[in-house]
């Protein structure tokens, strides 16, 4: 006897496999397409802290030019050699700016971009909604970290680029004069500056990873940034204690100024290679820790 009533329309319904995917997601859903990089980059660019940070890096060279115009020349001792040569040309002005900013200013900016990206979402209570879209936790962290590192790299390139142009306008385009009396010019100068910026970027990767780790633990953005900066300062303090001897080599900031080896007549790679390896090693451990914690974190509480 043929089926009658509501059973007549059942044969026209799609099979369950057409309604949901094998993993239970809706048709057309792809975790890789959630929270696109362009969307996240645009969101971060509209943040006031991003605009102020990048704007300050553009203004900083002009502040230094004004300071040199009112200041007095140094006395020529080894500790102020870079200061004495800062106004001798665009290249020296760029090296001096990197020297005075890499120890603290760039640390703060990198910690801000990397530490604030997840913590700010938690403080706004929007993190749980992002995960409910649904954006997988690993995808969210990967997108956040990629965009944060992108802005960090952009800042590290922006500062020397603007500084070189400003230095050329005010002090000329003379070759780089080293504290030992040598000069570096032409394509060799471009290579040396690129190596210096590249090494600074690699050494600050540890700062970004540390800030990112603290950022997934706290809901306070300033706490994430401040915590990372304080730990970096602590590492620098310990590094200045000579009584620690060879133990200082294990500190992540011990080789932070190794990029100044580009000022020698011949490139010396030993310190920069060690510093890069230590920074990458510490960063890998810290980022793995951040992923492990965030995958188990209770976002709804």
PEGI-V37681 format. One record per pair of residues at least 6 apart in sequence whose C-alpha atoms are under 8 Angstrom apart, sorted by sequence separation. I is the first residue (numbers start at 1). J is the second residue. D is the distance in whole Angstrom. If there is no record, write none. Layout:
[[I:J:D] [I:J:D]]
This chain:
[[20:26:5] [21:27:6] [44:50:7] [45:51:7] [74:80:6] [86:92:5] [87:93:6] [121:127:5] [122:128:8] [131:137:7] [167:173:8] [177:183:5] [178:184:8] [215:221:7] [218:224:7] [238:244:8] [248:254:6] [249:255:8] [261:267:6] [262:268:7] [19:26:7] [20:27:6] [74:81:8] [85:92:6] [86:93:4] [176:183:5] [177:184:7] [261:268:6] [19:27:7] [76:84:6] [85:93:8] [86:94:8] [175:183:6] [176:184:5] [215:223:8] [261:269:8] [18:27:8] [74:83:7] [75:84:8] [86:95:8] [118:127:8] [131:140:8] [175:184:6] [176:185:6] [215:224:5] [239:248:5] [73:83:8] [74:84:5] [82:92:8] [86:96:6] [175:185:5] [214:224:5] [215:225:8] [238:248:7] [73:84:6] [175:186:8] [214:225:8] [212:224:8] [239:251:7] [82:95:8] [83:96:7] [176:189:7] [211:224:6] [214:227:7] [258:271:6] [259:272:6] [82:96:6] [175:189:8] [211:225:6] [214:228:7] [239:253:8] [258:272:5] [239:254:6] [211:227:7] [235:251:6] [255:271:7] [211:228:5] [235:252:7] [236:253:6] [255:272:7] [258:275:7] [210:228:6] [235:253:6] [236:254:7] [68:87:8] [255:274:8] [256:275:7] [255:275:5] [207:228:7] [232:253:7] [254:275:8] [207:229:8] [118:141:8] [252:275:8] [207:232:7] [118:144:7] [252:278:6] [117:144:6] [252:279:6] [117:145:8] [250:278:8] [252:282:7] [114:145:7] [117:148:7] [114:148:5] [113:148:5] [114:149:7] [61:97:8] [113:149:8] [160:197:8] [113:151:7] [113:152:7] [157:197:7] [156:197:7] [110:152:6] [109:152:7] [156:201:7] [206:252:7] [153:201:7] [106:156:8] [203:253:8] [203:255:8] [203:256:6] [53:109:7] [200:256:7] [149:208:7] [200:259:7] [199:259:6] [98:160:7] [50:113:8] [97:160:8] [196:259:5] [195:259:8] [196:260:7] [94:160:6] [97:163:7] [196:262:7] [145:212:8] [195:262:8] [94:163:5] [193:262:8] [93:163:7] [94:164:5] [192:262:6] [93:164:7] [192:263:8] [203:275:7] [90:163:8] [91:164:6] [94:167:7] [199:272:7] [203:276:6] [206:279:5] [210:283:7] [213:286:6] [90:164:5] [93:167:6] [202:276:6] [205:279:7] [206:280:7] [209:283:5] [213:287:7] [216:290:7] [90:165:7] [204:279:8] [205:280:7] [208:283:8] [209:284:8] [212:287:7] [90:166:7] [91:167:7] [203:279:6] [206:282:6] [210:286:6] [213:289:7] [214:290:8] [217:293:8] [90:167:4] [199:276:7] [202:279:7] [203:280:8] [206:283:5] [209:286:6] [210:287:8] [213:290:5] [216:293:8] [217:294:8] [89:167:6] [90:168:4] [202:280:7] [205:283:6] [209:287:6] [212:290:7] [216:294:6] [89:168:6] [90:169:8] [87:167:8] [90:171:6] [184:265:8] [89:171:5] [90:172:6] [91:173:7] [183:265:8] [88:171:6] [89:172:5] [90:173:5] [91:174:7] [182:265:7] [87:171:6] [88:172:8] [89:173:5] [90:174:7] [91:175:7] [92:176:6] [179:263:8] [180:264:8] [89:174:5] [91:176:5] [92:177:7] [178:263:6] [88:174:7] [89:175:7] [90:176:8] [178:264:7] [89:176:7] [88:177:8] [85:177:7] [115:208:7] [85:179:8] [110:204:7] [114:208:5] [118:212:8] [113:208:8] [114:209:7] [115:210:8] [116:211:8] [117:212:8] [111:207:6] [115:211:4] [116:212:8] [119:215:5] [123:219:5] [82:179:7] [107:204:7] [110:207:7] [111:208:6] [114:211:6] [115:212:5] [118:215:6] [119:216:6] [122:219:5] [123:220:6] [57:155:7] [81:179:6] [95:193:8] [102:200:7] [110:208:6] [114:212:5] [115:213:7] [117:215:7] [118:216:6] [119:217:8] [122:220:8] [123:221:7] [111:210:8] [112:211:8] [115:214:7] [116:215:6] [119:218:6] [120:219:7] [34:134:8] [35:135:7] [58:158:7] [107:207:7] [111:211:5] [115:215:5] [119:219:5] [120:220:7] [34:135:6] [54:155:6] [57:158:7] [58:159:7] [61:162:7] [78:179:8] [111:212:8] [114:215:8] [119:220:6] [120:221:5] [57:159:6] [61:163:5] [119:221:5] [31:134:8] [40:143:7] [31:135:7] [35:139:8] [40:144:7] [58:162:6] [62:166:7] [31:136:7] [34:139:8] [35:140:7] [58:163:8] [61:166:7] [65:170:8] [116:221:5] [119:224:7] [37:143:6] [41:147:6] [61:167:8] [115:221:7] [116:222:7] [32:139:7] [36:143:7] [40:147:7] [31:139:7] [35:143:7] [116:224:7] [37:146:8] [115:224:5] [116:225:7] [37:147:7] [115:225:5] [111:224:8] [112:225:5] [115:228:8] [111:225:5] [108:225:7] [111:228:7] [111:229:7] [108:229:6] [107:229:7] [141:291:8] [103:256:8] [138:291:7] [137:294:7] [138:295:7] [137:295:6] [128:299:6] [127:299:7] [128:300:6]]
